């Protein structure tokens, strides 16, 4: 009788199975973001007025800054996974740490943007422009926060010298999730900008 190897016993097959599972998860998340964007577009197309409406602030420039930060974090994560493939321990620690700092910087800038808009009187009750902005950016921020947690865990374990297969898989799965969030944010940001064009 031939020996059979479970995907959960062979490291390469386990990694492949995990990547496939993460892919399915990301597809489901993509549907959530697509639904949110579609809802935004329906609301915007049915409103013939200007966005932002009179008396409400325009999209803050800090969103552009946060976009640059998030793109930079994807670049540093690519450097981290490159270090992982080369078994470059110091490089892996360095680039994961930088990525984590950029992730926290992104959330900080987003929080400042929200605080500034609220200070200028942009709250949920005044117009659908405000409601859709907070919904879309909040939806993404929640998922970023959800990504910071595993990123912090793998970074902490790598800094402690853990080079186990579970940590290597964790870095790869977290990187997949993070790059997805990067693309999702760029699409959301461009959608918000498009919503303010025209009358």
N, C-alpha and C positions, 0 to 999 in steps of 0.2 A: 504494500500500500504506500503510495507516494506521500511524502511529507507535505503538508500545506502550511503556508506561512500567513498568519493573520496580518492585515494591514497595520494593526496596532502593535505588532511585534517587530516589523521591519521599519527602521527609521525613515528610509526614503519613501516607502509606501504610506507611512503614517503622515509624513509631511505633505505628500500629494493629496491624501484624503482630507487633511486639514485645510489645505489651500482650496480644494473644491468646496468644502463646507463654508469657508469664508466667502468664496465667490457667490454662493447662493444667498448668504446673508446680505452681502452688498447689493445684490440685485433687488432683494426685498426692500432695503433702505432706499435704493434708487427710485422704486415705485412710490415710496412715501414722499420723497422730495419732488418727484414729478407731479404727484397729485397736488402738493402745496403750490407749486409754480403754476399749474393749470388753474387752480382756484384764484390765485393772484391775477392771472391774465383775464379771467372771466370778469372779476370785479372791476379791473381797470378798464376793460373794453366797454362795460356797461355804464361807466361813469364818464360823462362827456366833459366834465370840468377839468381844470388844470390840476396836475399833481406836481409839487405839493400845492394844496389849496391856499388861498390868501390867508395870511396870518400864521402859517405853519412853516417851520424851517425846512430847508432843502436837505438832501442827503449829506451827512457830514463828511468832510474830507478825510477824517480818521478812518473811514471804511476803506479808502484806497491804501492807507498805511497798513491797516490790518491785513489787507489782501496780499501786500508785499511780504509781510511777516509770514503768512501762512504758506505762500509759495516757497519762501526761503526755508521753512521747516521741512517741506517735502524734499528740497535739495539736500539738506543735512541728513534727512532720513535715508536718502539714496546713498550718501557717503557712509552712513552707518551700516547699511546692508552690504555695501561693498567691502567694508572692513570685516564684516562677519564672514563673508565668503573667503577672504584672504587669511582668516584666523588672526587678524590684527586686533589683539585685545585692547591696547591703549587707544587705537583709533575708534574702536567700537564704543568704548566708554566715552570718549570725547564727543563723538558725533551724536550719540544718544542724549548726552547731557545737554548739548546745544539745542537739539530738537525739543527737548522738554522745556527748556527756558523760552524758546520761541513760542511754543504752545501756550504757555502761561502768559506770555506777552500779548498774544492774540486775544485771549480772553480778557485781559486787562484793558486793552484798547477798545474792545467791543463794549465793555462795561462803562468806560468813560464816555463813549459815543451815546449810549443809552441815557446816561446821567445828564449829559449835555442837552439831549433832545427833550427829556422830561423837564429840565430847567427852563427850556424855551416854550413850555406849554404844550408839548406834543404828547398827549395821552390817549389811551384807547377810546375814550368816550367822544372825542371831538370829530373824528373823520376816519373813513375806511383806509385812507392813506397811512395813518398812524398804526391802525390795527394790523394791516397786512405787513408793514415794515417790521413791527415787533414780532409778529408771528413767524415770518420767514427767518429773520436773524436769530430769534430765540430758538427755533427748531434746530438750526445749525449749531448754535452755541451749546445746546444740551448734548448733542452728539459729540462735539469737540470735548466737552467735559468728560463724557463717557470714554473717549479715546485717551485722555490724559491719565486716567487711572491705570490702565494696563501699561501705558508708556512709562509711567513712574515706577511700576512694579518691575518691569524688565530692566529698566535703567538701574534701579537699586540693586537688583540681583547681579547684573553685569559688573557694576562697580565693586561688588563684594567678591568678585572673582569667579562667579558661577558661569561655567561654559557648558552646562548640561544640554542635552538634546531638547529638553522642554523649554529652556530659555531661548535656544536658537529658534525653535518654532515660534515662540512668543514674539520674538523680534520680527520675524517674517510676517506673521498674521497682523501684528499691530501696524507694520508698515503698509500692508495692503489697505487696511482700514483708514490710515492717515492720508494716503494718496487719494482715496475716494473722497474724503472730506475736503481735500484741497480742490478737486474738480467740482464737487458740489457747491462749494462756496463761490468759486469763480462764476458758475452758471447763475447762482442766486444773485450775486452782485450785479452781473450784467442785466439780469431780469429787472432788478430794482431801478437801475439806471434807465433802461428802456421804458419803464413805467412812468418816468418823469418827463419823457419826451413828448412833444405834441400837446394838444389841448383836449 
